[in-house]
């Protein structure tokens, strides 16, 4: 039976303690980061850099660094874990907000209060990474304001980005995660590389086609040669806002664009080696 999980439910429920420590000091996450230059893909990191106390909670201090800017841009987060759950400190609300609940089961809905976002657990599984058995949730969300999708991996977080992202996001997917147990690589792309793609040598542009254009409700993306790599697909508005994002693509896909407003859009495909290409289409 489907149930909705909120912060109140979490505090009232008796769940098992975390199987892995959340954000041990020294842990670091690497994410791809798109740029306004379609032939440049950078990366950003989030690192657990210390311990602190906020509102009587023992928290991890997390430092995000965006590498594409000069000088680099940084941001600090504070997070803590309890009872299979992870919370982050919202400075505007001056309160902690639920981000992950790794004990949720298939069909459960996790309500992320501070984002006003309902996340559905589509299915669950387990995976062994660096000798540690971790819970995995395949999640999705449906909101005009924020999106959260992909895999929630116990002790690591979301496979796209740590937090839900708004329309203007340019983060993800996750390339690597590293802590004292070792390095986990989620892509063949190096963890900390900035990729410059030559348009003349870019094979990605020749490897896919999409139709129709104009399109009304469905956009079909077909590939001619996968070469053993995975793709991520991003649909941008003409203003540069990402409207739809898909990761882990291994086959031809159909994208539901029915909720997009009429106008000009761009489809950007990036393979797991960091090569990408952008094409445009019309939504009628």
C-alpha positions as CSV (number, residue, x, y, z in Angstrom):
1,X,0.0,0.0,0.0
2,X,1.3,3.4,-0.9
3,X,2.2,5.7,1.9
4,X,3.5,9.2,2.2
5,X,6.6,9.7,4.4
6,X,7.2,13.1,6.1
7,X,9.5,14.3,8.8
8,X,6.9,13.6,11.4
9,X,6.6,10.0,10.2
10,X,10.4,9.6,10.3
11,X,10.6,10.7,13.9
12,X,7.8,8.4,15.0
13,X,9.0,5.3,13.2
14,X,11.5,2.9,14.6
15,X,13.9,2.1,11.8
16,X,17.4,0.5,11.6
17,X,20.4,2.7,12.0
18,X,22.4,3.7,8.9
19,X,24.4,0.9,7.4
20,X,27.0,3.4,6.2
21,X,28.2,6.6,7.8
22,X,26.8,9.6,5.9
23,X,29.4,12.0,4.6
24,X,32.5,10.9,6.7
25,X,35.1,13.7,6.8
26,X,37.1,13.6,3.6
27,X,34.4,12.1,1.5
28,X,34.1,13.8,-1.9
29,X,31.4,13.7,-4.6
30,X,32.3,14.6,-8.3
31,X,29.5,15.8,-10.6
32,X,29.5,16.8,-14.3
33,X,28.5,20.4,-14.8
34,X,27.2,21.7,-18.2
35,X,28.1,25.2,-19.2
36,X,26.6,27.8,-21.6
37,X,29.3,26.7,-24.1
38,X,27.9,23.4,-25.7
39,X,31.4,22.2,-26.3
40,X,32.7,22.6,-22.8
41,X,31.8,20.3,-19.9
42,X,33.2,21.1,-16.5
43,X,32.8,19.5,-13.1
44,X,32.0,20.4,-9.5
45,X,32.7,18.7,-6.2
46,X,31.1,18.5,-2.8
47,X,33.4,17.5,0.0
48,X,32.8,16.7,3.7
49,X,35.3,19.0,5.4
50,X,34.5,18.8,9.1
51,X,32.1,18.4,12.0
52,X,30.0,21.0,13.7
53,X,26.9,21.5,15.9
54,X,23.7,23.3,14.7
55,X,20.5,23.3,16.8
56,X,22.0,20.5,18.9
57,X,22.5,18.3,15.9
58,X,25.9,16.8,15.1
59,X,26.4,17.9,11.5
60,X,28.8,17.5,8.7
61,X,30.1,20.7,7.0
62,X,30.0,20.2,3.2
63,X,31.9,22.5,0.8
64,X,30.7,22.7,-2.8
65,X,33.2,24.0,-5.4
66,X,32.2,24.9,-9.0
67,X,35.4,24.5,-11.1
68,X,34.1,26.2,-14.3
69,X,34.4,29.8,-12.9
70,X,37.6,31.8,-12.4
71,X,37.9,32.4,-9.5
72,X,36.1,29.2,-8.4
73,X,32.7,29.6,-6.8
74,X,32.0,27.9,-3.4
75,X,29.0,27.2,-1.2
76,X,28.7,25.5,2.2
77,X,26.0,23.0,3.4
78,X,25.3,21.4,6.8
79,X,23.8,17.9,6.9
80,X,23.2,15.2,9.4
81,X,21.8,11.6,9.4
82,X,19.6,9.7,11.7
83,X,17.4,6.6,11.4
84,X,18.1,5.8,7.7
85,X,17.4,9.5,6.9
86,X,19.5,12.5,5.8
87,X,18.6,16.1,6.6
88,X,20.1,19.4,5.4
89,X,20.0,22.8,7.1
90,X,18.0,25.4,5.2
91,X,19.4,28.7,6.2
92,X,16.4,30.7,5.0
93,X,14.0,28.6,7.1
94,X,16.6,28.2,9.9
95,X,15.5,24.6,10.2
96,X,16.5,21.1,9.0
97,X,14.7,19.6,6.1
98,X,14.4,16.0,5.0
99,X,16.4,15.0,1.9
100,X,16.7,11.2,1.9
101,X,14.9,8.4,3.6
102,X,16.7,5.2,2.5
103,X,14.3,2.9,4.3
104,X,11.3,3.9,2.0
105,X,9.9,1.0,0.0
106,X,8.5,0.6,-3.5
107,X,5.3,2.7,-3.9
108,X,6.1,5.1,-1.0
109,X,6.0,8.8,-1.5
110,X,8.7,10.9,0.3
111,X,7.6,14.5,0.9
112,X,10.5,16.9,0.8
113,X,8.9,19.8,2.8
114,X,11.4,22.5,2.0
115,X,11.1,21.9,-1.7
116,X,7.3,21.3,-1.6
117,X,8.2,18.2,-3.6
118,X,6.8,14.7,-3.6
119,X,9.3,12.0,-4.6
120,X,8.0,8.6,-5.6
121,X,10.0,5.4,-5.0
122,X,9.4,3.4,-8.2
123,X,11.4,0.4,-7.1
124,X,14.1,-0.7,-4.7
125,X,17.2,-2.9,-4.9
126,X,20.6,-3.4,-3.2
127,X,24.1,-3.0,-4.7
128,X,27.5,-3.8,-3.3
129,X,30.1,-1.0,-3.7
130,X,33.6,-1.3,-2.4
131,X,32.5,-4.3,-0.4
132,X,29.6,-2.6,1.3
133,X,26.0,-3.6,0.7
134,X,23.8,-0.5,0.1
135,X,20.1,0.1,-0.5
136,X,19.1,1.6,-3.8
137,X,15.9,3.5,-4.6
138,X,14.8,4.3,-8.2
139,X,13.0,7.6,-7.7
140,X,11.0,10.1,-9.8
141,X,9.1,13.3,-9.2
142,X,6.6,15.5,-11.0
143,X,6.8,19.2,-10.3
144,X,7.1,22.4,-12.2
145,X,9.4,23.9,-9.6
146,X,12.0,21.2,-8.7
147,X,12.9,17.8,-10.0
148,X,14.5,14.8,-8.3
149,X,15.1,11.5,-10.2
150,X,17.6,8.7,-10.8
151,X,19.0,6.5,-8.1
152,X,19.2,7.2,-4.4
153,X,22.1,5.2,-3.1
154,X,22.3,4.6,0.7
155,X,25.2,6.5,2.2
156,X,26.1,8.3,-1.1
157,X,22.9,10.1,-2.2
158,X,21.4,10.8,-5.6
159,X,23.1,9.6,-8.8
160,X,22.3,12.9,-10.6
161,X,23.0,15.5,-7.9
162,X,22.9,15.8,-4.2
163,X,19.8,18.0,-4.1
164,X,16.7,18.5,-6.1
165,X,17.3,21.0,-8.9
166,X,15.2,23.8,-10.3
167,X,14.7,24.9,-13.9
168,X,18.0,26.6,-14.1
169,X,20.2,23.7,-12.9
170,X,23.2,22.6,-14.9
171,X,24.5,19.8,-12.5
172,X,25.1,16.1,-13.0
173,X,25.2,13.3,-13.4
174,X,27.5,12.1,-10.6
175,X,30.9,10.9,-11.9
176,X,32.5,9.5,-8.8
177,X,32.3,9.2,-5.0
178,X,35.3,8.6,-2.8
179,X,35.8,8.0,0.9
180,X,38.1,6.0,3.1
181,X,36.8,2.7,1.6
182,X,38.0,3.8,-1.9
183,X,36.8,5.3,-5.1
184,X,33.5,4.5,-6.8
185,X,33.3,5.5,-10.5
186,X,29.8,5.9,-11.9
187,X,31.0,7.0,-15.4
188,X,34.0,6.3,-17.7
189,X,34.6,10.0,-17.7
190,X,37.5,11.0,-15.3
191,X,36.3,12.3,-12.0
192,X,38.0,15.7,-12.2
193,X,38.3,16.6,-15.8
194,X,37.2,19.5,-17.8
195,X,36.2,18.4,-21.3
196,X,36.6,20.5,-24.5
197,X,34.8,18.9,-27.5
198,X,35.8,19.7,-31.0
199,X,32.8,20.2,-33.2
200,X,34.6,18.8,-36.2
201,X,35.6,15.6,-34.4
202,X,32.4,15.2,-32.3
203,X,31.0,11.8,-33.2
204,X,28.0,12.2,-30.8
205,X,26.3,14.5,-33.4
206,X,26.4,11.7,-35.9
207,X,25.2,9.0,-33.5
208,X,21.7,10.2,-32.9
209,X,18.6,11.7,-34.5
210,X,15.3,12.9,-33.2
211,X,11.9,13.5,-34.7
212,X,9.4,15.0,-35.3
213,X,10.0,18.7,-35.4
214,X,7.7,20.4,-34.9
215,X,6.6,18.0,-32.1
216,X,3.4,18.2,-30.1
217,X,3.5,15.6,-27.3
218,X,6.3,13.1,-28.0
219,X,9.9,13.4,-29.1
220,X,11.6,10.3,-30.3
221,X,15.4,10.0,-29.9
222,X,17.2,7.3,-31.8
223,X,20.8,6.2,-31.7
224,X,22.8,4.6,-34.5
225,X,25.9,3.6,-32.6
226,X,26.2,3.3,-28.8
227,X,29.8,2.1,-28.7
228,X,29.3,0.7,-25.2
229,X,28.7,4.1,-23.6
230,X,25.7,5.7,-21.8
231,X,24.1,9.0,-22.7
232,X,22.5,11.8,-20.8
233,X,19.8,13.9,-22.5
234,X,18.9,17.4,-21.6
235,X,16.1,19.5,-23.1
236,X,16.7,23.3,-22.8
237,X,14.3,26.2,-23.4
238,X,15.4,29.0,-25.6
239,X,16.3,30.9,-22.4
240,X,18.7,28.2,-21.4
241,X,16.6,26.6,-18.7
242,X,16.7,22.8,-18.5
243,X,13.2,21.5,-18.7
244,X,13.8,17.7,-19.0
245,X,16.8,15.6,-18.0
246,X,17.4,11.9,-18.5
247,X,20.4,9.9,-17.5
248,X,21.7,6.3,-18.1
249,X,20.3,6.1,-21.6
250,X,21.3,2.8,-23.3
251,X,18.7,2.6,-26.0
252,X,16.3,4.6,-28.1
253,X,13.9,6.6,-26.0
254,X,10.6,8.4,-26.2
255,X,10.4,11.7,-24.3
256,X,7.1,13.1,-23.1
257,X,7.1,16.8,-24.0
258,X,3.3,17.4,-23.6
259,X,3.8,19.8,-20.7
260,X,6.3,22.0,-22.5
261,X,5.1,25.4,-23.7
262,X,5.1,25.9,-27.5
263,X,8.4,27.4,-28.8
264,X,12.0,26.7,-29.6
265,X,13.9,24.1,-27.6
266,X,17.4,22.4,-27.7
267,X,18.2,18.8,-27.2
268,X,21.7,18.2,-25.7
269,X,23.2,14.7,-25.7
270,X,26.3,13.9,-23.6
271,X,28.0,10.5,-23.6
272,X,29.9,9.0,-20.7
273,X,33.2,10.2,-22.2
274,X,32.1,13.8,-21.9
275,X,31.4,14.4,-25.6
276,X,28.2,16.2,-26.4
277,X,26.2,17.8,-29.1
278,X,23.2,20.1,-29.2
279,X,20.3,20.2,-31.8
280,X,17.2,22.3,-31.9
281,X,13.5,21.5,-32.3
282,X,10.1,23.2,-32.2
283,X,7.4,22.4,-29.8
284,X,4.0,23.2,-31.2
